[in-house]
Structures are given as C-alpha cells and as structure tokens.
Amino acid sequence: MQESLGRFTALVERPEPVKFACPIVLLPEMFTTTRHLAVLLGYLATIGWEVYAPDLRAMIGRDATPPLERFSFNDLVALAGEAIGALGREAIVLGHGAGGLAALKLAEQTNVKAAVAYAPLLPGFASPIVSSFAARYARWRGRALNPPAGRAGFEFVADAEPYQREAAIRAMVPDSAAMAFQIARGQTTFAPGAASRLIVAGDSDIFAPLDAATRFAQSLGARIVPIPGRGHWLIGGRALERAISETQRFLVRELGQDLLLLYPEEWKDKD
C-alpha cells in the first residue's frame, strides 16, 4: 500500500507479525522506480520485515531539488536521508545500483543502523551506463540519460525472470547523466567509522564488476558477498533468494539479537 512519509509517497509493507525492530528503506537503481522494487519489497515482508520504498524521483525538480538534468548523487543522498528522517526512528537502508551506493553513503548517518548494497555502481568505474556515445552526448548537452539499450540493456535485466524482463524494461525511465558521470569519475566521498556495510555482487555483472566491487568494499571496510553466475539484476529472479539470505545473515550477525522482536531462537539457528 501507499503512505505518506514526510514529503514523500512510499510503498509500505507491514507484515503480521513484524519480527524485526528496525524497518528497511529501499532505494532503486538508476532508470528504475519503486515499481521495480516490488518483488524485493514483498519478499522482505514475507519474512517479517517492515519495508518502505519512498518515491524520491517524484521530488526531483521540486522545492530546492535540482531538475533531472542537474540532479547529482549528493542530491539523491539528501532526499533519501530526508525520507529516512521522516520515519522518526533508526532504519536499515538497502539499495540497488546507484541506490546501493547511496545506502553505503547513508551509513554515515546516526539514524542508519546498517547499509546493504546490491550491485552498487562503483566510484571511478566507467560502466556501460556512461561509456556509449549517446551517454556522452547527453552529458555534453545537459540532457537526461536514457536507459541502457541493446546488449547493455539486456545485461541490465538479464537475471530477472524471463516473463518480467519486458515489463521491467518498459517501466524504465530517463535518469540523470550528471549523477551517472559523477559516480563514474569517482567524485564521491565516503567517511570511515560508519554503520556496518554489506555489498552483494554478482560475479558476472558488467555494470559493477566483482574485482572492482571487492576493492571498493575493502576501501570502506565493508563485507562483500559474491553471487556466482549472476549479473546486475539482484532484486528479482533467481538471484534474489540468495541475496536476501546473505542480507539476513549479515544483519543478524552485525546488529545482534536486539534486532529481533519475535522468535529469536528461530533466527539464531539460521545464523
């Protein structure tokens, strides 16, 4: 269902019963929306998590937020931080792609208990998102960046279930070339001493290669878990169960039994 979260509209799932003391806030990849997070949101809810997916995109160009053509990674972090603050309590942040990178940055906030990134875009790595002529032209002209097409577009959603791929592609929207190139050029900073961080990465991901993701994780002091035979789309398809299993294990280990509201012995056995 949809609810208001401060200035934002958010997709919200509250299972019965809620098993965990902290909610999870979901942040999407570039070109995707909260609709693309529906499978991930539903899966988390079925195992007892209270989950929020705020629609940050709806705020772009409003109030003091720049329009899409000038929207930066810092703007994304600021909007996500505002949405988390609107909860009025500590939260776990889980993001995909650019949303994953934002989650790792938000770990520096005191109201974030832990951050999990699925296939995060990597600072300093020129992924296929920015390497095409069309992407460079969009950046030069100050225009929005279209979703990946052709072979790159296929690789972007390859790990989705076959019946979901076409719908996922159709639902994609243009995004900020400024943000994509800011990340690719390494124009982002991350502070030490943040909350616990986890990176889950497919070992066949051309948008966030495992070797580069491993080096980035080491620079953050983050834990990294590779998923063999999987690419970029870890938010659905056959990669999702493994990604959530690793997330669950990490959160229980890092945050301890205070994370659990109900049935703690059940999760102790699974750890």
C-alpha positions in Angstrom: 0.0 0.0 0.0 1.0 3.7 -0.4 1.5 6.0 2.6 2.9 9.5 3.1 6.4 9.7 4.6 7.1 13.3 5.2 7.1 15.0 1.8 7.3 11.6 0.1 4.9 8.9 -1.1 6.1 5.5 -0.2 5.2 1.9 -0.9 4.9 0.3 2.5 4.6 -3.3 3.7 3.9 -4.2 7.4 3.7 -8.0 7.9 1.7 -9.6 10.7 3.6 -10.1 12.9 6.6 -7.8 12.4 9.6 -9.8 13.5 12.3 -7.1 13.4 12.9 -4.0 15.5 14.2 -1.8 12.5 12.4 -1.1 9.3 14.2 -1.4 5.9 14.2 1.5 3.5 14.7 0.5 -0.2 16.4 2.7 -2.8 16.2 1.9 -6.5 18.9 1.8 -9.3 19.1 4.4 -11.9 16.4 4.3 -14.6 14.1 2.3 -12.2 11.3 3.3 -9.9 9.7 1.9 -6.8 7.7 -0.4 -9.1 10.9 -2.3 -9.9 11.4 -2.9 -6.1 8.0 -4.6 -5.7 9.3 -8.2 -5.7 12.1 -7.3 -3.2 9.7 -5.4 -1.0 7.2 -8.3 -1.0 9.9 -10.9 -0.3 11.3 -9.0 2.7 7.8 -8.5 4.1 7.0 -12.3 3.9 9.9 -13.0 6.3 8.8 -10.4 8.8 10.4 -7.0 7.8 8.6 -3.7 7.8 9.6 -2.2 4.5 9.4 1.3 2.9 10.2 2.3 -0.7 9.9 6.1 -0.9 9.3 7.7 -4.3 12.3 10.0 -4.4 12.0 10.6 -8.1 8.7 12.5 -7.6 10.6 15.2 -5.7 13.2 15.9 -8.4 12.9 19.5 -9.6 10.6 20.5 -6.7 11.5 23.0 -3.9 15.3 23.3 -3.7 16.0 20.0 -5.5 17.6 20.4 -9.0 15.8 19.2 -12.2 16.7 15.8 -13.6 19.4 17.2 -15.9 21.4 18.5 -12.9 20.4 16.0 -10.3 23.5 14.7 -8.6 24.5 11.8 -6.4 24.6 14.2 -3.4 21.0 15.2 -4.2 20.0 11.5 -4.2 21.6 11.0 -0.8 20.0 14.2 0.6 16.5 13.1 -0.5 17.0 9.5 0.8 18.3 10.9 4.1 15.2 13.1 4.4 12.9 10.1 3.8 14.7 8.1 6.5 14.5 11.0 8.9 10.7 11.2 8.3 10.4 7.7 9.8 11.5 9.2 13.2 13.5 6.1 14.2 16.5 4.1 13.2 16.4 2.2 9.9 18.4 -0.2 7.7 19.0 1.0 4.2 19.1 -1.4 1.2 19.7 -0.1 -2.3 20.3 -1.4 -5.8 22.9 0.1 -8.2 23.0 3.9 -7.6 20.6 3.3 -4.7 23.1 0.8 -3.3 25.9 3.4 -3.4 23.6 5.9 -1.7 22.9 3.3 1.0 26.6 2.9 1.6 26.9 6.7 1.9 23.9 6.9 4.3 25.6 4.5 6.7 27.4 7.7 7.9 24.2 9.0 9.4 23.4 8.3 13.0 19.9 7.1 12.3 21.1 4.3 10.0 21.8 1.0 11.7 23.3 -0.8 8.7 23.6 -0.4 4.9 23.2 -3.1 2.3 24.1 -2.5 -1.4 23.0 -4.9 -4.2 25.3 -4.5 -7.2 26.2 -0.9 -6.3 27.5 1.4 -9.0 31.2 1.9 -8.3 33.0 5.3 -7.9 35.7 5.6 -10.5 34.4 2.8 -12.8 33.1 3.8 -16.2 30.3 1.3 -16.6 28.2 0.7 -19.8 25.8 3.3 -18.4 28.3 6.1 -19.3 30.5 4.5 -21.9 28.3 4.9 -25.0 28.3 7.8 -27.4 24.6 8.5 -26.5 25.6 8.8 -22.8 28.5 11.2 -23.5 26.3 13.3 -25.8 23.5 13.5 -23.2 26.1 14.7 -20.6 27.6 17.3 -23.0 24.1 18.6 -24.0 22.9 18.7 -20.4 20.1 16.3 -21.1 18.6 13.3 -19.3 20.2 9.9 -19.9 18.1 7.2 -21.5 18.1 3.6 -20.0 20.7 1.2 -21.4 19.7 -0.3 -24.8 20.9 -3.2 -27.0 23.3 -5.6 -25.4 23.8 -3.4 -22.3 20.1 -3.2 -21.8 19.8 -7.0 -21.9 22.6 -7.4 -19.4 21.0 -4.9 -17.1 17.9 -7.1 -16.6 19.3 -10.5 -17.6 18.8 -12.0 -14.2 15.1 -11.1 -13.9 12.7 -13.9 -14.6 12.1 -14.1 -18.3 8.4 -13.1 -18.0 9.5 -10.0 -16.0 12.2 -8.6 -18.3 10.0 -6.9 -20.9 7.8 -5.3 -18.3 10.9 -4.1 -16.4 12.4 -2.6 -19.5 9.1 -0.8 -20.4 8.8 0.7 -17.0 12.3 2.2 -17.0 12.6 6.0 -17.3 15.4 8.5 -18.2 17.7 9.5 -15.4 20.4 12.0 -14.6 23.5 11.9 -16.8 25.1 14.3 -14.3 24.8 11.7 -11.5 26.0 8.8 -13.7 29.2 10.6 -14.7 29.8 11.9 -11.2 29.9 8.4 -9.9 31.9 7.1 -12.9 34.5 9.8 -12.3 34.9 9.0 -8.7 33.5 12.3 -7.5 32.1 10.9 -4.3 33.5 10.6 -0.8 32.9 8.0 2.0 33.8 8.5 5.6 35.2 5.8 7.9 33.6 4.8 11.1 30.1 4.4 9.6 27.5 1.8 10.4 28.0 -1.8 9.2 28.0 -2.1 5.4 27.4 -5.1 3.1 27.9 -5.4 -0.6 26.2 -8.2 -2.5 27.7 -8.5 -6.0 27.1 -10.8 -9.0 30.3 -12.2 -10.4 29.0 -11.7 -14.0 27.9 -8.0 -13.5 29.3 -5.8 -16.3 27.9 -2.7 -14.6 29.7 -3.4 -11.3 32.5 -6.0 -11.9 33.3 -8.2 -8.9 37.0 -7.3 -8.8 36.3 -3.6 -8.7 33.5 -4.1 -6.2 35.8 -6.0 -4.0 38.4 -3.2 -4.0 35.7 -0.7 -3.2 34.4 -2.8 -0.3 37.9 -3.1 1.1 38.3 0.7 1.0 35.1 1.0 3.0 35.8 -1.8 5.5 32.6 -3.4 4.2 31.8 -7.1 3.9 31.3 -8.3 0.3 29.5 -11.5 -0.8 29.7 -12.6 -4.4 26.8 -14.5 -6.1 28.2 -16.9 -8.7 26.7 -16.8 -12.1 24.6 -13.7 -11.6 24.8 -10.2 -13.1 23.3 -6.8 -12.1 19.6 -7.5 -11.5 19.8 -8.9 -8.0 16.4 -7.5 -7.0 14.4 -10.3 -8.6 14.8 -13.6 -10.4 16.9 -16.5 -9.3 19.5 -14.2 -7.5 17.0 -12.7 -5.1 16.7 -15.5 -2.6 20.5 -15.8 -2.2 20.9 -12.0 -1.9 18.2 -11.8 0.8 19.7 -14.8 2.6 23.1 -13.2 2.8 21.5 -9.9 3.9 19.6 -11.6 6.6 22.7 -13.4 7.9 24.7 -10.2 7.9 22.1 -8.1 9.7 21.6 -10.7 12.5 25.3 -11.0 13.0 26.1 -7.3 12.9 23.1 -6.0 14.8 22.7 -8.8 17.3 19.6 -10.2 18.9 18.3 -6.8 19.8 17.2 -6.6 16.1 14.7 -9.4 16.7 11.2 -8.8 18.1 9.8 -12.3 17.8 11.1 -15.9 17.6 14.8 -15.1 18.3 15.7 -18.8 18.6 14.5 -19.4 15.0 17.0 -16.9 13.6 19.8 -18.0 15.9 19.5 -21.4 14.3 19.8 -19.9 10.8 22.8 -17.8 11.5 
